[in-house]
Every structure is written in C-alpha cells, then in structure tokens.
Amino acid sequence: MFPADDIRDWRSHDVVDQDGDKIGELEAVYVDTATDEPAFATVRVGFPGRHRLTFVPLLGATVAPGHVRVRYPKKLVKDAFSIDTDGELAATDEPEVFEHYALDYAPGASGERRLARR
C-alpha cells in the first residue's frame, strides 16, 4: 500500500491487475472516511469518446515506477460499478461498490459516507 500523502503523484499512471495486464489509468483515489486511508481508486477505462470510471479496491495494491498493481483481475474491475468521467459517486451507490468485490460495507455510526474522493 502507498502512503496517503503520495496518492496524487499516481494520478494518470497505469493500473494493472495481478498478472500485469493493463486495466486503465488511475483517475482518483477515494479514502475511507473513518481512517483517512486509501480504500478505492477510480480507473479510466473504455474507448476514446466512451470512457468511464470504474472502482477498484486498493487493499493489497502495490506501486512500481509507472504503475499501480491491484490484486483483482482485469475483467472483475471492468465489470465493477462505474460512473461517467465527470460524474460523482452518490452515497446510495457506495454499497454496490463494496458488494461487487464481496467486501463488507457499513456507513459511519451517524450514517455518514464511507468514501471520500481525495
């Protein structure tokens, strides 16, 4: 995992799966609001004129010069919940992001959001 201070440095770097297959480019990082630690990244996928941002967990992610390696297969990431390139993640869609990867989801104690874009 990489430090939260460095996450802006990885924007536009390639995101690859565990086999080294390119998934897309890192667009943004979402932190867990309870811990302020990186939790998910959005990855720019698709074809010119038809791009979208798909979510992938950063749990177990590693960095190398020029790319971020996630532990999820390319197909699983490309089939994940996505938003338009100029879209925002709605609070009501957060559970679906976690569910796709079989991760537990729980909002904050007072119902606050779990993810915040950094």
Backbone as a chain_set.jsonl record, in Angstrom:
{"seq": "MFPADDIRDWRSHDVVDQDGDKIGELEAVYVDTATDEPAFATVRVGFPGRHRLTFVPLLGATVAPGHVRVRYPKKLVKDAFSIDTDGELAATDEPEVFEHYALDYAPGASGERRLARR", "coords": {"N": [[0.849, -1.181, 0.0], [0.382, 2.3, -0.521], [1.475, 5.447, 0.87], [-0.935, 7.85, 2.02], [-0.209, 10.48, 1.532], [1.114, 10.418, -0.882], [-0.677, 9.84, -2.913], [-1.71, 11.565, -4.892], [0.395, 11.774, -6.633], [0.239, 9.513, -8.197], [-1.768, 9.738, -9.985], [-3.043, 9.343, -13.252], [-1.241, 7.342, -13.83], [-0.656, 4.016, -15.048], [-2.922, 1.381, -14.228], [-2.649, -1.881, -13.283], [-3.518, -5.38, -13.387], [-3.214, -8.339, -11.249], [-1.75, -9.993, -12.883], [-0.317, -8.318, -14.434], [-1.633, -7.201, -16.581], [-2.813, -4.393, -18.294], [-5.32, -2.332, -16.986], [-6.357, 0.248, -17.035], [-6.128, 3.839, -16.612], [-5.184, 5.444, -13.575], [-7.436, 7.545, -12.03], [-8.553, 8.837, -9.758], [-8.364, 8.759, -6.145], [-10.135, 7.291, -3.517], [-10.712, 7.736, -0.137], [-11.147, 5.967, 2.967], [-13.476, 7.222, 5.089], [-13.444, 6.867, 7.823], [-10.86, 6.15, 8.537], [-9.14, 7.642, 6.995], [-7.492, 6.479, 5.158], [-6.285, 5.295, 1.967], [-8.765, 3.674, 0.053], [-10.255, 2.908, -2.259], [-9.751, 3.157, -5.816], [-10.455, 5.097, -8.727], [-10.569, 4.03, -12.023], [-9.79, 4.893, -15.271], [-11.416, 3.642, -17.945], [-12.302, 2.061, -21.097], [-13.144, 3.225, -24.435], [-11.838, 5.806, -26.626], [-13.875, 8.643, -26.407], [-15.822, 7.184, -25.208], [-15.263, 6.75, -22.518], [-15.233, 5.712, -19.056], [-15.363, 5.719, -15.474], [-14.26, 3.285, -13.358], [-14.501, 1.475, -10.283], [-12.001, 0.225, -8.046], [-10.751, -1.751, -5.385], [-8.103, -0.734, -3.178], [-6.866, -2.302, -1.368], [-4.164, -4.244, -0.63], [-2.81, -3.287, -2.838], [0.064, -2.436, -4.815], [2.853, -0.338, -5.659], [4.864, 0.621, -8.422], [7.486, 1.893, -10.496], [5.742, 3.888, -12.658], [3.312, 2.445, -12.597], [0.382, 1.166, -10.86], [-0.315, -1.706, -9.116], [-3.046, -3.767, -8.738], [-4.86, -6.218, -6.816], [-6.863, -7.532, -8.116], [-8.533, -9.222, -10.837], [-8.484, -8.112, -14.258], [-10.946, -8.326, -15.736], [-12.889, -8.47, -13.684], [-12.593, -5.947, -12.541], [-13.252, -4.266, -14.707], [-15.932, -4.895, -14.948], [-17.005, -3.772, -12.735], [-18.821, -1.439, -10.577], [-19.43, 1.707, -12.07], [-18.879, 5.182, -12.981], [-19.698, 8.151, -14.868], [-17.104, 9.98, -16.602], [-17.14, 12.578, -15.701], [-18.661, 12.34, -13.522], [-20.001, 11.78, -10.167], [-19.648, 9.831, -7.196], [-22.493, 8.669, -5.778], [-23.913, 8.699, -2.497], [-25.77, 6.683, -2.083], [-24.912, 4.739, -3.819], [-22.609, 3.666, -2.804], [-22.703, 1.142, -1.297], [-22.942, -0.748, -3.396], [-20.489, -0.582, -4.701], [-18.728, -1.769, -2.858], [-19.95, -4.282, -2.592], [-19.596, -5.566, -5.086], [-17.012, -6.517, -4.973], [-17.184, -8.29, -2.921], [-16.827, -7.196, -0.376], [-17.216, -6.062, 2.964], [-19.633, -3.628, 3.872], [-20.316, -0.725, 5.677], [-21.916, 2.129, 6.743], [-20.868, 5.202, 8.396], [-21.202, 5.65, 11.998], [-23.18, 7.564, 12.429], [-24.469, 7.474, 10.069], [-22.917, 8.619, 8.114], [-21.064, 9.049, 5.028], [-18.967, 6.504, 3.625], [-16.865, 6.657, 1.844], [-14.594, 9.057, 0.486], [-13.577, 11.295, -1.998], [-10.251, 11.991, -2.841]], "CA": [[0.0, 0.0, 0.0], [1.181, 3.513, -0.564], [1.019, 6.456, 1.825], [-1.954, 8.776, 1.543], [0.445, 11.706, 1.076], [1.649, 10.239, -2.231], [-1.662, 9.365, -3.881], [-1.87, 12.464, -6.049], [1.504, 11.507, -7.553], [-0.04, 8.342, -9.021], [-2.828, 10.031, -10.95], [-2.707, 9.122, -14.664], [-0.384, 6.174, -14.011], [-1.377, 2.796, -15.404], [-3.359, 0.434, -13.214], [-2.542, -3.224, -13.85], [-4.029, -6.425, -12.499], [-2.178, -9.159, -10.624], [-0.943, -10.617, -13.933], [0.383, -7.274, -15.179], [-2.449, -6.708, -17.69], [-3.27, -3.027, -18.062], [-6.758, -2.138, -16.85], [-6.631, 1.619, -17.441], [-5.326, 4.849, -15.915], [-5.703, 5.876, -12.291], [-8.019, 8.88, -12.145], [-8.686, 9.434, -8.426], [-8.339, 7.846, -5.012], [-11.159, 7.513, -2.502], [-10.244, 7.29, 1.165], [-12.134, 5.548, 3.956], [-13.682, 8.403, 5.933], [-13.174, 6.537, 9.22], [-9.424, 6.008, 8.779], [-8.424, 8.527, 6.075], [-6.562, 5.664, 4.38], [-6.79, 4.969, 0.624], [-9.609, 2.487, 0.048], [-10.595, 2.577, -3.648], [-9.311, 4.063, -6.871], [-11.227, 5.038, -9.959], [-9.712, 3.725, -13.164], [-10.377, 5.314, -16.548], [-11.468, 2.512, -18.876], [-13.172, 2.266, -22.252], [-12.575, 3.657, -25.697], [-11.952, 7.256, -26.799], [-15.24, 9.088, -26.594], [-16.722, 6.339, -24.41], [-14.587, 6.406, -21.273], [-15.965, 5.73, -17.797], [-14.502, 5.481, -14.319], [-14.678, 2.111, -12.61], [-13.897, 1.444, -8.952], [-11.238, -0.957, -7.654], [-10.174, -1.605, -4.052], [-6.656, -0.586, -3.082], [-6.368, -3.271, -0.406], [-3.141, -5.098, -1.219], [-2.199, -2.682, -4.028], [1.478, -2.075, -4.728], [3.25, 0.622, -6.675], [6.151, 0.453, -9.078], [7.633, 3.03, -11.404], [4.833, 3.965, -13.791], [2.018, 1.77, -12.487], [-0.151, 0.664, -9.596], [-0.791, -3.081, -9.321], [-4.125, -4.16, -7.834], [-4.906, -7.68, -6.696], [-8.102, -8.019, -8.732], [-8.385, -9.442, -12.279], [-8.945, -7.06, -15.17], [-12.372, -8.475, -16.063], [-13.677, -8.119, -12.5], [-12.532, -4.487, -12.399], [-14.01, -3.642, -15.8], [-17.353, -5.152, -14.715], [-17.38, -3.147, -11.458], [-19.621, -0.221, -10.604], [-18.703, 2.801, -12.713], [-19.533, 6.478, -13.125], [-19.204, 8.926, -16.005], [-15.819, 10.619, -16.31], [-17.38, 13.819, -14.96], [-19.658, 12.002, -12.516], [-19.649, 11.658, -8.756], [-20.188, 8.663, -6.524], [-23.599, 9.003, -4.873], [-23.884, 7.954, -1.228], [-26.614, 5.49, -2.216], [-24.216, 3.75, -4.645], [-21.442, 3.123, -2.102], [-22.787, -0.304, -1.003], [-22.721, -1.535, -4.619], [-19.044, -0.592, -4.962], [-18.158, -2.78, -1.961], [-20.571, -5.582, -2.858], [-19.015, -6.169, -6.289], [-15.767, -7.192, -4.583], [-17.506, -9.097, -1.738], [-16.275, -6.512, 0.79], [-18.231, -5.58, 3.903], [-19.923, -2.199, 3.826], [-21.081, -0.165, 6.793], [-21.733, 3.579, 6.822], [-20.439, 5.674, 9.707], [-22.149, 5.467, 13.101], [-24.292, 8.503, 12.268], [-24.936, 7.372, 8.692], [-22.087, 9.362, 7.166], [-20.491, 8.315, 3.91], [-17.788, 5.69, 3.902], [-15.792, 7.018, 0.916], [-14.438, 10.464, 0.1], [-12.576, 11.457, -3.047], [-9.089, 12.752, -2.423]], "C": [[0.885, 1.231, 0.0], [0.626, 4.559, 0.38], [0.019, 7.425, 1.21], [-1.343, 10.064, 1.014], [0.875, 11.628, -0.385], [0.591, 9.946, -3.288], [-1.859, 10.277, -5.074], [-0.763, 12.252, -7.082], [1.197, 10.372, -8.527], [-1.164, 8.565, -10.017], [-2.279, 9.943, -12.367], [-1.702, 7.992, -14.887], [-1.256, 4.974, -14.391], [-1.777, 2.034, -14.157], [-3.344, -0.924, -13.892], [-3.095, -4.234, -12.854], [-2.883, -7.279, -11.985], [-1.286, -9.856, -11.635], [-0.168, -9.597, -14.764], [-0.385, -6.746, -16.371], [-2.974, -5.319, -17.357], [-4.795, -2.984, -18.03], [-7.137, -0.765, -17.38], [-5.711, 2.566, -16.698], [-5.988, 5.254, -14.62], [-6.184, 7.318, -12.414], [-8.109, 9.559, -10.785], [-8.623, 8.337, -7.376], [-9.419, 8.27, -4.03], [-10.64, 6.937, -1.189], [-11.431, 6.843, 2.016], [-12.28, 6.707, 4.935], [-13.406, 8.124, 7.407], [-11.681, 6.528, 9.531], [-8.572, 6.997, 8.002], [-7.338, 7.794, 5.286], [-7.142, 5.403, 2.996], [-7.568, 3.661, 0.638], [-9.926, 2.002, -1.364], [-9.936, 3.576, -4.579], [-10.346, 4.008, -7.982], [-10.218, 4.891, -11.089], [-10.446, 4.116, -14.436], [-10.261, 4.15, -17.526], [-12.377, 2.862, -20.048], [-12.393, 2.731, -23.461], [-12.684, 5.166, -25.819], [-13.39, 7.652, -27.139], [-16.254, 8.303, -25.772], [-16.044, 5.885, -23.124], [-15.561, 6.447, -20.101], [-14.951, 5.47, -16.692], [-15.063, 4.313, -13.531], [-13.896, 2.054, -11.3], [-13.166, 0.132, -8.708], [-10.668, -0.727, -6.255], [-8.653, -1.491, -4.11], [-6.046, -1.502, -2.028], [-5.378, -4.196, -1.103], [-2.489, -4.53, -2.462], [-0.73, -2.365, -3.757], [1.793, -1.095, -5.845], [4.636, 0.279, -7.187], [6.304, 1.659, -9.991], [6.645, 2.928, -12.572], [3.512, 3.247, -13.659], [1.668, 1.424, -11.045], [-0.718, -0.714, -9.896], [-1.855, -3.383, -8.265], [-4.215, -5.679, -7.822], [-6.147, -8.3, -7.317], [-7.909, -8.193, -10.236], [-9.055, -8.335, -13.111], [-10.448, -7.158, -15.448], [-13.258, -8.072, -14.89], [-13.724, -6.602, -12.328], [-13.371, -3.817, -13.483], [-15.52, -3.841, -15.657], [-17.877, -4.48, -13.442], [-18.255, -1.922, -11.675], [-18.793, 0.899, -11.223], [-19.563, 4.059, -12.75], [-18.997, 7.135, -14.385], [-17.904, 9.618, -15.614], [-15.977, 11.945, -15.581], [-18.403, 13.599, -13.846], [-19.099, 11.974, -11.109], [-20.283, 10.399, -8.194], [-21.273, 9.117, -5.546], [-23.507, 8.142, -3.623], [-24.683, 6.658, -1.342], [-25.957, 4.391, -3.046], [-23.019, 3.114, -3.946], [-21.557, 1.627, -1.798], [-22.506, -1.183, -2.22], [-21.239, -1.642, -4.962], [-18.386, -1.691, -4.126], [-18.656, -4.177, -2.312], [-19.941, -6.297, -4.049], [-17.757, -6.97, -5.96], [-15.942, -8.05, -3.33], [-16.841, -8.523, -0.482], [-17.418, -6.02, 1.662], [-18.389, -4.08, 3.774], [-20.728, -1.81, 5.053], [-20.846, 1.338, 6.794], [-21.265, 3.957, 8.218], [-21.554, 5.534, 10.732], [-23.368, 6.375, 12.988], [-24.818, 8.515, 10.841], [-24.085, 8.11, 7.686], [-21.479, 8.434, 6.118], [-19.246, 7.568, 4.329], [-16.605, 6.109, 3.047], [-15.801, 8.494, 0.609], [-13.323, 10.549, -0.94], [-11.462, 12.361, -2.546], [-8.422, 13.358, -3.622]], "O": [[2.019, 1.188, 0.477], [-0.572, 4.562, 0.664], [0.114, 7.773, 0.033], [-1.918, 10.685, 0.12], [0.99, 12.655, -1.053], [0.933, 9.814, -4.463], [-2.15, 9.798, -6.169], [-0.959, 12.519, -8.268], [1.831, 10.277, -9.577], [-1.478, 7.677, -10.809], [-1.177, 10.416, -12.643], [-1.345, 7.713, -16.032], [-2.447, 4.938, -14.085], [-1.063, 2.039, -13.154], [-3.95, -1.104, -14.948], [-3.139, -3.986, -11.649], [-1.717, -6.986, -12.248], [-0.179, -10.272, -11.294], [0.553, -9.967, -15.691], [0.142, -5.92, -17.115], [-3.513, -5.092, -16.274], [-5.469, -3.516, -18.912], [-8.128, -0.628, -18.097], [-4.651, 2.169, -16.213], [-7.21, 5.395, -14.559], [-5.44, 8.199, -12.845], [-7.775, 10.738, -10.665], [-8.803, 7.156, -7.67], [-9.594, 9.456, -3.75], [-10.186, 5.794, -1.136], [-12.564, 7.281, 1.813], [-11.297, 7.127, 5.546], [-13.157, 9.059, 8.168], [-11.274, 6.855, 10.645], [-7.396, 7.176, 8.318], [-6.385, 8.408, 4.808], [-8.36, 5.299, 2.851], [-7.094, 2.656, 1.168], [-9.87, 0.801, -1.631], [-9.607, 4.694, -4.184], [-11.03, 2.999, -8.159], [-9.169, 5.534, -11.106], [-11.591, 3.715, -14.65], [-9.163, 3.729, -17.888], [-13.126, 3.837, -19.997], [-11.165, 2.648, -23.513], [-13.546, 5.764, -25.174], [-14.024, 7.08, -28.026], [-17.411, 8.708, -25.653], [-16.235, 4.748, -22.691], [-16.583, 7.132, -20.15], [-13.822, 5.051, -16.951], [-16.211, 4.348, -13.088], [-12.764, 2.53, -11.223], [-13.635, -0.935, -9.102], [-10.161, 0.355, -5.961], [-8.005, -2.076, -4.978], [-4.833, -1.48, -1.818], [-5.736, -4.862, -2.075], [-1.685, -5.216, -3.093], [-0.337, -2.068, -2.629], [1.086, -1.032, -6.851], [5.465, -0.282, -6.47], [5.332, 2.374, -10.231], [6.711, 1.995, -13.372], [2.648, 3.41, -14.521], [2.518, 1.393, -10.154], [-1.511, -0.875, -10.824], [-1.606, -3.274, -7.064], [-3.701, -6.344, -8.721], [-6.449, -9.467, -7.07], [-7.2, -7.401, -10.857], [-10.045, -7.727, -12.705], [-11.145, -6.144, -15.395], [-14.272, -7.401, -15.084], [-14.772, -6.04, -12.007], [-14.126, -2.889, -13.191], [-16.302, -3.049, -16.182], [-19.056, -4.605, -13.112], [-18.411, -1.434, -12.794], [-17.602, 1.028, -10.941], [-20.782, 4.018, -12.579], [-17.961, 6.727, -14.911], [-17.636, 9.819, -14.43], [-15.048, 12.395, -14.912], [-18.946, 14.557, -13.295], [-17.897, 12.122, -10.888], [-21.332, 9.957, -8.664], [-20.999, 9.859, -4.603], [-23.073, 6.992, -3.683], [-24.305, 5.644, -0.754], [-26.386, 3.238, -2.994], [-22.469, 2.128, -4.438], [-20.592, 0.896, -2.021], [-21.898, -2.246, -2.089], [-20.786, -2.674, -5.456], [-17.574, -2.459, -4.642], [-17.884, -5.135, -2.328], [-19.771, -7.516, -4.016], [-17.475, -7.983, -6.6], [-14.956, -8.49, -2.74], [-16.354, -9.269, 0.367], [-18.464, -5.61, 1.158], [-17.414, -3.35, 3.592], [-21.695, -2.478, 5.42], [-19.698, 1.782, 6.841], [-21.266, 3.122, 9.123], [-22.713, 5.324, 10.375], [-24.465, 5.999, 13.402], [-25.522, 9.441, 10.44], [-24.469, 8.226, 6.523], [-21.393, 7.219, 6.298], [-18.557, 7.957, 5.273], [-15.458, 5.944, 3.461], [-16.857, 9.114, 0.485], [-12.262, 9.947, -0.778], [-11.716, 13.378, -1.902], [-7.411, 14.046, -3.484]]}, "num_chains": 1, "name": "protein.A"}
